[in-house]
């Protein structure tokens, strides 16, 4: 008989992250649902030098962060903006 384990998924409460104009926020290690504000983009770097947009401003998606190479960046030079992040915990 084969036993199939079904993972349990827990969504933590959403958190609003305010990011000053032209600044960044390093996403802590984990899996997140992210809703970017009007001027917020989610970016990833494979080498610590070049950053690539993986979620564009005003959009949402799933981020998997190692705590170093994923960030949220405010593209505005005039005002702060915020993003909503919600951690997802998957246990088997």
Secondary structure, DSSP 8 states (H G I E B T S, - for coil): -------EEEE---EEEEE-TT-EEE--SEEEEEE--TTEEEEEESSSS-EEEEE-TT-EEEEEE-SSSEEEEE--SS--EEEEEEEEEEE-
